[in-house]
Amino acid sequence: SLEVVDTQEKITFGPGEYRIYTSVRITPPDGFFTAVKDVRPDVAVDIYPNPTFNINDSRISIEGLTSIEFVVLTDINGMTIPIQYDQNGDDLQFKYNGDLPAGIYFVQVYTSEKKYVGKLVVID
């Protein structure tokens, strides 16, 4: 229990600190979070060579890859870069006209069941 002696007394809180006082016990509907599960992909996305000098030399390999709906390449700022590819079984070969500036890119491969994401680093 809490005994309030002075209702005008100031309480100092640290950044992000808060307290809730009530006469009713509160239990969150899903309990209290004490940890966060580590999400691990169930399928490995391998991009090689990585880092690369030329994206046309890179391949992406996804175990058990079936039919692809589309592939999206984005830079670190989220800008979409138009990309073409050839599929050969579990492998994709990129086809890009032009020079891709050095940087970090994300390859997103969409199938009817899943979305696969891999990171590609292009260097000078």
C-alpha positions in Angstrom: 0.0 0.0 0.0 1.0 3.6 -0.5 0.5 6.4 2.0 0.3 9.9 0.6 1.4 12.5 3.1 1.9 15.6 0.9 -0.1 15.8 -2.4 2.0 18.8 -3.5 5.4 17.0 -3.2 7.3 16.6 -6.5 8.4 13.3 -7.8 11.4 13.1 -10.0 11.4 10.4 -12.8 14.3 9.4 -15.0 14.0 9.5 -18.8 11.3 6.9 -19.9 10.5 6.1 -16.3 6.8 5.9 -15.2 4.8 4.5 -12.4 1.1 3.6 -12.2 -0.7 3.7 -8.8 -4.2 2.3 -8.5 -6.4 0.7 -6.0 -7.1 -2.2 -8.4 -4.6 -4.9 -9.3 -3.8 -4.8 -13.0 -2.7 -8.0 -14.8 -2.0 -7.6 -18.6 -4.2 -10.0 -20.7 -1.1 -11.7 -22.2 1.0 -11.6 -19.1 4.2 -9.7 -18.7 6.9 -9.7 -21.4 10.2 -10.8 -19.9 12.1 -11.6 -23.1 11.8 -11.4 -26.9 12.0 -14.5 -29.1 14.9 -14.5 -31.5 13.4 -14.9 -35.0 15.6 -17.0 -37.2 14.9 -17.6 -40.9 13.9 -21.1 -41.6 15.6 -21.0 -45.0 19.0 -19.6 -45.8 19.4 -16.9 -48.4 22.9 -17.0 -49.8 24.2 -14.2 -52.0 27.6 -14.6 -53.6 30.0 -13.1 -54.2 29.2 -10.7 -51.4 30.6 -8.0 -51.4 30.7 -7.7 -55.1 32.0 -5.1 -57.6 29.3 -5.8 -60.2 25.8 -7.0 -59.4 25.6 -9.0 -62.7 28.3 -11.3 -61.2 26.1 -12.0 -58.1 23.8 -14.9 -57.6 21.2 -15.5 -54.9 20.6 -19.1 -53.8 17.5 -20.0 -51.7 17.1 -23.6 -50.7 13.8 -25.1 -52.0 12.9 -22.1 -54.1 10.0 -22.8 -56.4 8.0 -20.3 -58.4 9.0 -16.6 -58.0 6.3 -14.0 -58.2 8.8 -11.0 -58.3 12.1 -9.8 -57.1 12.7 -6.3 -55.6 16.1 -4.6 -55.1 16.2 -1.6 -52.7 19.0 0.6 -51.5 19.6 1.5 -47.9 17.2 4.4 -48.2 14.4 2.2 -49.5 14.6 3.3 -53.1 13.6 0.6 -55.5 16.1 -0.3 -58.3 14.7 -2.0 -61.4 16.3 -5.4 -61.7 15.9 -8.4 -63.9 16.9 -12.0 -63.2 17.1 -15.5 -64.6 16.0 -18.4 -62.4 17.9 -21.8 -62.6 16.5 -24.1 -59.9 17.3 -22.6 -56.5 19.6 -19.9 -58.0 18.8 -16.5 -59.4 21.3 -14.6 -61.7 20.9 -10.8 -61.6 20.7 -8.8 -64.8 21.2 -5.1 -64.4 21.9 -2.5 -67.1 24.3 0.1 -65.8 26.6 0.5 -62.8 25.2 0.2 -59.3 26.8 2.7 -56.9 28.7 1.3 -54.0 26.5 0.7 -51.0 24.2 -1.7 -49.2 21.2 -3.2 -51.0 18.4 -5.5 -49.9 17.2 -8.3 -52.2 13.6 -9.3 -51.6 12.3 -12.5 -53.3 8.6 -13.0 -53.2 6.9 -16.4 -53.8 3.2 -17.2 -53.3 4.1 -18.5 -49.8 6.9 -16.5 -48.5 9.2 -13.4 -48.7 12.9 -14.0 -48.6 15.3 -11.1 -47.8 19.1 -11.0 -48.3 21.7 -8.2 -48.0 24.1 -7.4 -50.9 27.1 -5.1 -50.5 28.4 -3.4 -53.7 31.9 -2.0 -53.5 34.0 0.2 -55.8 
